[in-house]
């Protein structure tokens, strides 16, 4: 439904339309979101990049060389710390839920604690939230397990509950951030009709109610207010969508970088997640379509960061235990990987068992699966490296970006694949061996980031700068 | 920690209550009259609490409150864990709109709203209530649809106001009346001002009549947190680990538990009068509400979600498993529990032993029963293994997979009937094949149990599925599996003491006698009531609920619901 392009303050309109002036308790909050100066230093950001199904340790075929199934990561060899030897939980549900928390889930919607991005957000922003239009943005693809968010939600709040919102349609993500029209320029309209004015008045009123419940006066706990805040973020996105504008044109993005622009408009036939909730196997997906669509999503997502629409979030290159079958060839840097007409599923991970023979057909087939998802993950991380902050370093170099997965081999968490960005020089690029649990790794990362109360763990310091 | 794991170490709560007796909370506790501040910072003015500030523990309850929990719980908080918000489910949203506005829900309204995530098995579990652009878009579209429906019913406003004008006085009356129903408590002064402004904006933009402008107010209110979320004040009272709900908050808890809908006028009037903090008057409201039309729908919803019957929509079992058959399977269980456990008030545990059910012709043919009569009722006695709800074809389809897996069926019973769980499979478990591919499910299970490593977990739940081996993957009786192996039905109920059974009849009888099962039934219904998983800290509450119930063989579903709603724990919330 197309509403109208805002040409004057909505609250001015609302007040003018009504016979009385309505209460406007949210001006201060609006100001902080729309009148930012350019940040003097790069803002703290954190992103969790997840791939489902794991990366077996045996794919480190050349010792420290990123080749074979790890080839997609080669462009990041000098930009990230690839950490080997971390012990995580076994099995999809527990390990996927714990991928960025390091703690066993309580159940499929409640984790044992917050994810590291959420901890960083609350530590570095005294209010617990960044001054951006969206607090936490998730994006990516998954199939199945609607009822098990532990498989695909990768940001968890203080209470271990899902944080932020998630978009699995590149077109929707684009429209929210940059508007429906190419170039982010709203379509020219002749002015608001009475119905459009009413629709806007409704949204203004609704927004004011969410803003009240985000305030201490609401008598809600911090965690509950955070949930309300997530809802308000989505309302703001709706507001922009209905006005034919976007988060950019409706005042967001005040801390945007000079390179903030508009990515290419996603084509109509872009792949979109097809949710399912019970069947053990999903439909076939052409691998090339999946990768190209993911990259379109990544372009939009990374530009959203460059435009400072959000500073925290996560992406999914499929969820743990996904049931899709990927078919056909796709090309990466001159390599052609052909998954064939029959295709590959995540079951290939399990077919090889816990101790596959190096070079065995099962391991090779699993490698296709890892390669496919690593290509997606690598691409979005590389997008973060395209945009430069005020200190001349890229978003990737300044941010805490963690690449994680659920499993190592089969259902084992013994040596789960992990990589992190250098995060402002806190970590060294390269390949490092460690010994210890995922929770120890995360604690060490927090310590290195200067988060008080955290001490580097024994056996976990090799990657520290 | 999920409570099931701890419960295994406990005796039946009924036994606990019997051993320890009741605790009378005498003493000079305050009867309390302090109003609670809710909503937009205004006072509801009538939200009396049951015990004033108090300490939020059993010992602080007012004189006359009777608890049936153990002495150890006396100093425990009446609400524990984290405070949380619950958003209306799709079903609750539709019910609330229809009941509050007294209109038929617009056609297609449920489909406008995103499906609920069934976290922990239940769609009303707060843990799965993520929010996204899809959600708020849906809420906007749904509100517009409701507005259109109101426009088609010019007299819709009459129940809400004695006036029908756009004057300030009438406007405020209308906004106040709509706020009371949609926010489930009196609107605050700030809310009346804000939504009054919206009313005026609507008038100024062509919605010149009171019903038209009021419909705009409704569209706005339907998208607010006050409507979409069940908001209870989470502000701590000094020194108290839990906070007593006010009357309106109690009304909302009751109505969404018993009706999956908003409070009706009678319940709101009771809240206004402060009646809901009186145990006797609260119980009277529970009794009244259980007689309402929605209550029967709720029991069916509970069973639909507890047994995961909606998974039938996604199940793939070959061409013969048609959507029509799947729908008939689901309907059998819903009709059966509605007729037996609700209308006829049969004891809850009889669901495991009943040899009667209600089927549609397509399902009767699937079972091999004669065509049913007009009421669909058939006896299952002709198939000796066909005993109880766990042998309904729908359950026997969703509890396994295409192979009628003993593992999945055992886990289904272990989790849903015993409230127990096991850790995820260890490394390599999925690829371990201890018996030939063509072996029967039972032979494969025997091999797992002969392996010490596998038996550590599989020994706990595999045997709970042996009784179902005489049924194939769509719940039809068979004597040989697809590989020609003869099927067996003997086994044992696992636990500290093995309870052997020779077939389904023995098995179901053993379930009825097992205190873990009756405790688990109570626990699941409590999860449905509270919208969250039960954890160790809930043991005191569950003991109190069980202590309010009679013998396990006589308690009905309504008895359990009443016990939950009557327990003082139901009247408290956790705080920050």
Interface residues (C-beta under 8 A of the other chain):
Chain A: X1 X14 X15 X17 X18 X19 X20 X21 X22 X23 X89 X90 X91 X92 X93 X94 X95 X106 X107 X108 X109 X110 X146 X147 X149 X153 X159 X161 X162 X165 X166 X167 X172 X176 X194 X195 X197 X198 X201 X202 X203 X205 X206 X208 X209 X210 X212 X213 X217 X218 X219 X220 X221 X222 X223 X224 X227 X228 X230 X231 X234 X235 X237 X238 X241 X242 X276 X277 X278 X279 X280 X350 X351 X352 X353 X354 X355 X409 X410 X411 X412 X413 X414
Chain B: X2 X37 X38 X40 X41 X82 X83 X84 X85 X115 X117 X118 X119 X120 X125 X127 X128 X130 X131 X132 X133 X134 X135 X136 X137 X140 X141 X143 X144 X168 X190 X193 X194 X195 X196 X197 X198 X199 X200 X201 X202 X204 X205 X206 X207 X216 X219 X220 X223 X224 X225 X226 X228 X229 X231 X233 X234 X235 X311 X313 X314 X315 X316 X401 X423 X424 X425 X426 X427 X428 X429 X430 X431 X533 X535 X575 X576
